Amino acid sequence: MKLLQGVIPVIMTPFTEDQEINEGALRRFVRRFLDAGAHGLFGLGTNGEFFSLTQEEKIRIMKIVVEEAKGKVPIYAGTGGISTREVAALSERMEEIGADALSIIAPYFLPFTQQELIDHYRSVAASVSLPIVLYNFPVRTGVNLEPRTVAELAKVGNIVAIKDSSGSLDLIKQYIAAAGPEFAVLSGSDALLLQTLRAGGKGGVSGSANVLPELLVSIYNLWQNGDEEAAEKAQALLAPLSQVYQKATLPSVFKEAMNRMGLEAGPCRSPIAPLNPDASAELDHVLGYYRELGCIREEL
């Protein structure tokens, strides 16, 4: 297994109609990603609704993912939270159950200083031996991991990468320049996957891969094989899904797309609502477009 490269899908957390974890569907999701050639799997991400899960549910989900993946690809576990103690404790549990790496979103709600962020990550890193991927998502957390902060954290032995979901290619380039060639930079914005690779990044953590796994994987593989023109065409095909995704609270568009493909993603947890009629109609149009192109198939 190779860490910190390629397309790493964020696994949706499938729920039953009463909003309990659907273990059977989760296991099928893992197998589907493996069949599509995913380079890793990311559990408990933003699109996995980590923010609405209990600690016990998070542990159960990751046990299922680790068990079902059977060591075929690296497993990344999201362990972010607000307090350092909470994050360290969950990180330790994920190490115990067999995760290969951790992804830790910047603590949120309060306007933490850059030094507080550095101290937070250093403390968590000292509590585990697993590789740690920093996770920057300033529109959700209210704080931005600055390039100088990332460069400082890159000096910590097991802090080895960052996933950036800011949507800024310029910031991604700054991370690459500041942290050095051994530090992996991953795009958390699917629209920037190919541009991140061109800039020297190592790949991306993808929500769209829940709907279009083979397409996302192909972008990376084509790039690696030197077929930049084909990679660019594949990247352009993501645009319609990205546009409808922005019309509802995440991850409702991806989940509903999966439901309409027969994948049993189920509902999002409240208070995330079902799609409004306009978004629903646009999603139907987009799925029809991908079916015509042969990018998706109906699941049994």
N, C-alpha and C positions, 0 to 999 in steps of 0.2 A: 504493500500500500504506500502511496505517496501523498503526503499531506500538502495542503496549501497550494493547490493548483487545480485548474480545470473548472468545470461547472458543478456547483454544489447546491442542489435544490433545497429550499426550505420546506420541510415536510409540514403540510397542513395537519392540524389536529382535527380528525373527524369526530363529529358528535352524533349521537342519536337524536331523535326528535325531542327528547326530554333533556338534551344538552349534557349527556354523559358520554365518556370516551367510548368510541366504537373501536374495540380492539381488532376485530376482524378486518375492518376497512384500513386501519393503520398498517397492519401487516401487508395487506395488498398494495398499499402505496409504496412501501419499501421495496417489494419485489418488482413493482412496475418501474421504479427508478433504476434498479439494478439492471433490468432488461433493456432500458434505454441507454445504458452506458454511462450513467452519472459517475463523476469522479469522487464523490463523497456525499454524505447526507447530513443535513443540518436540522436538528430537532430543537423545538422551543424557541423559534425565532419570532419576529414580529408577526409574520403571516401565519405562524403557528399559534397565535393568540396566547403567548406566554403570560401576558399581563392579566389574563382572566383565569389562570390555572393555580390551583393550590400547590404547595411544595410536594405533597404526596402524589398528586397527579403528574407533576413534572417527572418525578422519579419513576413512576409507573410507565409513562410514555417512553422514556429513554431506555428502560429495561427492555421493553418490547422492540424498540428500534435496534438496539444492540443485538438482541437475540435473533431477530429476523434477518439482519444483514449478514450474520455469520462471518464477520471479519473480511468480507469481500471488498469493502471500501472504508475509508476513514469516517468515523462518526463524530460530529461536532455537536456539543450540547450547549445551549444557551443558558447561562446561569446569572444573568444580570439582575440587579435590583438596586434599591436605594442605599441600604446600609452595608457597610463593608463586612460586618459580621454575617449578615444573611447571605451575601454572595459567597463568602469563603466557605460557609457551611454547606451550601448547595454544591459548590465546586468540588468539595471533598467527597460528597456522595456520588457525584457523577464519575469521579475517578474510580471510586470503589466498584461501580457497576459496569465499568468497561468502556467508557467514552474514550476516544482517542485524542480529543482536543476540546477546549472550551472556547466559547464566544461570549464576550462579556460587554454588554452595552454600557455606555457611560451612565452613571447614576443620574436620576432625573428628578423632576419636581422642584428642587431647590437650585439656585444659580451658583453651582459650585465653582470655585476658582480652579485655575489650571494646576496649582500646587496640590489642592485637595484631590483632584483627579489622579495626579501622579501618586500621591500617598495611598489612595484607595487601591489602585492597580498593583502597586508594589506589595501591599499587604496581602491581597488575594493571591498574587503569584507566589508569595512565600509559603502559602498554605497548601500548595499542590505541586506536583511534579509535571503535570500535563502542559503541553504547549497552549498558549493563550492567544486568541485572536481578539484584539480590541474591536469595538463596534461603535462607529460614529453615525448617529442619526439625529442631527441637531434639531430638525423640525419637530421631532417627537420628544426629545429629552430636554430641549431648551439650553443645552450646552454643546459647544463644539470642541472636539479634540484638536488643538492647534498643532501644526507641523512640528514646532519645537518641543511640544509635549510628547508627541509620538516618538520623536528622535531620542528624547530622554528615556522613555519607557522601553525603546528598542535595546537599550543597554542591559535590561534585565534578561537573564538567560533564557527564561521560558516564555517571554513575551515576544512572539515571532511574526505577528501579522496584524493587519487591520482590515476590517470590512467597512467600506465607506458608503453610506446611503444618503449622503448630502445631495447627490445629483450634480455635483460640481466636478467636472473633469480637471479644472485647474487645481482644486484641492487634492485630488488623487495624484496629480503630477508633483505637487509639493510634498506629499507624503513620500513618494518614491525617491525624490531628491534628498529629503531630509533624513530618512531612516537608513538608507544604504541598500546595496544589492541583495544582501542576505535576508532582508525583511520583506515579507510578502504583502503586497497590496491587492486586495480583492474588491471588485465593484459590487455594491449592494443594489445598484440601479441597473436593471437589465438593458436599458437603452444605451448604457455606456460600456457594455461588456467588450465589444471589439475595440473601442477607443482605449479602454484601459489596457488591453493586451498590447496594442500598438505603443502605448506610453511606457511599457515595461512592467505592467502589472501581471499577476499570475493567473487571473481568472475572475470568477464571480460567484456570489451567493444569490440564487435566483428564486423568486416567487413565481414568475411566469412558467418555470419548468413544471409546475404542477399541471398546467394545461398543455404545454408544448415541450415535453422533455427532450424528445429526439432533436427538435429544432435547436434548442439551446445548446445541447451537447455538440451538435454539428458545427456551430459557430466556432467553438474552441478547437475542435479537431481539425476543421478546415484551415484555421489560422496556423495551427501547429504544423500542418502539412504543407504550408506555404501557398495555399490557394486563397489568396486574399480577396480576389474578386468574388468567389463563391461565398466566402465568409461574410462579405459585405452585403450580398443579396439576402443571405439568411438573416442577418441582423435587421435588415429593413423590413422583413416580414413580421417582426414583433410589434411594429408601430400600431396596428389596429387594436390589438389586445391592450397595449399600454394606454391607449386613449380611453377605452371604456373602463379600464381599471380605476381611472381617476374620477369616475362619476359616482362613486359610492364609498362608504367607509370600508377600509381594508379589514379582512380579506374577502369581503362578501362577493365581489365579482369573480375571483378565482374559485371560490367554493361553489358558487352557483354554476359556473362553467363546468366544473368537475361533476356536479350533480346531473347536469344535462348530458354529460358524456357517460353516465352510468357508473360513476366512481364512488358514490356514497360518502361524499364529504360532509353531508348534513348541514345543519344551520350553523351560523356563528353564534357565539354566546352573547346573550343580552348584556348591554343594551344595543349591540349592533343589529340593525334591522335588515329584513330582506330587501332586495333591490326594488327601487321604485319602477313604475311602468316604463319610463323612458330608457333607463339604464337596462332594464330587462329586454326591451325590444332591440336595443343596440347590440347587446350581447348575443342575441339570437342571430343577428345579421353577421356579426364577427365570426361566430362559430360556423355559420354556413360558408363564409369565405374560406376558412381554414379547411373545412371538409372538402370543398372543391379543389383545393390545392393538394389534398392528401396529407395534410400536416397532422390531422387528428383522426382517431378511429373511435368508434363506439365501443365501450368496454362491456364485457359480459357480466 
